[in-house]
Amino acid sequence: MTIDEHIAYWLGSADDNLKAAEDNLTIGHFDWCLFIGHLVLEKALKALFVKTNENKIPPKIHNLLRLADLSNLILTEEQSQFFSLVNKFQMEGRYPEAKSEFYKMATKEFTNTNFQILKENYHWLKSQII
């Protein structure tokens, strides 16, 4: 796979996940919107990793801050804090002991606010790649 094909794979998957997250937001599945939203940023960061690491296969990790670091991406303090928050969406969405708290946190207002910030960060990440 060429580097462009590899990047297109990750970004295409991220775009599909963005649509799925938006659909979940529309129908009121706020926890799933946020969980899938994490995947959007993770896949964009993996596309950036491919670009900055000469087409290497991205590591099989989910931590957004670690992926950003491995991609030599400099985040603002605000972005770092937001990525740290979004990391919780995937951890707390996976494990039953944390899922109840995550579900309570994922209110309509919380989800709308954070999903908007997530989309802005996704578009910014894409601008770093394309």
C-alpha positions in Angstrom: 0.0 0.0 0.0 1.4 3.4 -0.9 1.5 6.1 1.8 -1.4 8.0 0.2 -3.5 4.8 0.1 -2.6 4.0 3.7 -3.6 7.6 4.8 -6.8 7.4 2.7 -7.7 4.1 4.5 -7.5 5.7 8.0 -9.2 8.9 7.0 -12.0 7.1 5.1 -12.6 5.0 8.2 -12.6 8.1 10.4 -15.1 9.8 8.1 -17.4 6.8 8.3 -17.1 6.8 12.1 -17.9 10.5 12.2 -21.1 9.8 10.3 -22.0 7.0 12.7 -21.2 9.3 15.7 -23.5 12.0 14.2 -26.2 9.4 13.7 -26.0 8.3 17.3 -26.1 11.9 18.5 -29.3 12.4 16.4 -31.1 9.4 17.9 -30.0 10.3 21.5 -27.4 7.6 22.0 -25.0 10.0 23.5 -22.6 7.5 25.1 -22.1 5.8 21.7 -21.7 9.1 20.0 -18.8 9.9 22.3 -17.3 6.4 22.2 -17.3 6.4 18.4 -16.1 10.0 18.4 -12.9 8.8 20.1 -12.4 6.4 17.2 -12.6 9.4 14.8 -9.7 11.1 16.4 -7.8 7.9 16.9 -8.0 7.0 13.2 -7.0 10.6 12.2 -4.0 10.4 14.5 -3.1 7.0 12.9 -3.2 8.6 9.5 -0.9 11.3 10.7 1.4 8.6 12.2 1.6 7.0 8.8 2.5 10.3 7.2 5.2 11.2 9.7 6.7 7.8 10.1 7.3 6.9 6.5 4.2 4.7 6.0 4.8 2.4 9.0 1.9 0.6 10.5 0.5 2.6 13.4 0.8 1.0 16.9 -2.3 -0.9 18.2 -3.0 1.6 20.9 -5.9 3.9 21.7 -4.3 6.7 23.7 -4.7 9.9 21.7 -2.0 11.7 23.5 0.5 8.9 22.9 -0.5 8.7 19.2 0.0 12.5 18.9 3.4 12.2 20.5 4.4 9.3 18.2 3.4 11.4 15.3 5.4 14.4 16.5 2.3 16.5 16.8 2.5 19.5 19.0 -0.8 20.1 20.8 -1.8 23.2 22.7 -2.6 22.7 26.4 -6.3 23.0 25.6 -6.0 20.2 23.0 -4.0 18.0 25.4 -6.7 18.4 28.0 -9.4 17.7 25.5 -7.6 14.6 24.1 -7.2 13.4 27.7 -11.0 13.8 28.3 -11.7 12.0 25.0 -9.4 9.1 26.1 -11.9 8.5 28.9 -14.7 8.1 26.3 -13.2 4.9 24.9 -12.0 3.5 28.3 -15.2 4.1 30.1 -17.3 2.9 27.1 -15.5 -0.5 27.1 -15.6 -1.7 30.7 -18.8 -2.5 32.6 -17.5 -1.1 35.9 -17.0 2.3 34.4 -19.9 2.3 31.9 -22.5 3.4 34.3 -20.6 6.5 35.3 -19.9 7.2 31.6 -23.5 6.9 30.7 -24.5 9.4 33.4 -21.8 11.8 32.2 -23.0 11.6 28.6 -25.9 14.0 28.8 -27.3 15.7 25.8 -25.6 19.0 26.7 -22.2 17.4 27.5 -22.3 15.4 24.3 -23.3 18.2 22.1 -20.6 20.5 23.5 -17.8 17.9 23.4 -18.8 16.4 20.0 -18.6 19.9 18.5 -15.1 20.3 19.9 -14.2 16.8 18.7 -15.3 17.6 15.1 -13.2 20.8 15.2 -10.2 18.8 16.3 -10.8 16.2 13.6 -10.9 18.8 10.9 -7.7 20.4 12.3 -6.0 17.0 12.4 -7.0 16.4 8.7 -5.5 19.8 7.8 -2.2 18.5 9.3 -2.3 15.5 7.0 -3.6 16.7 3.7 
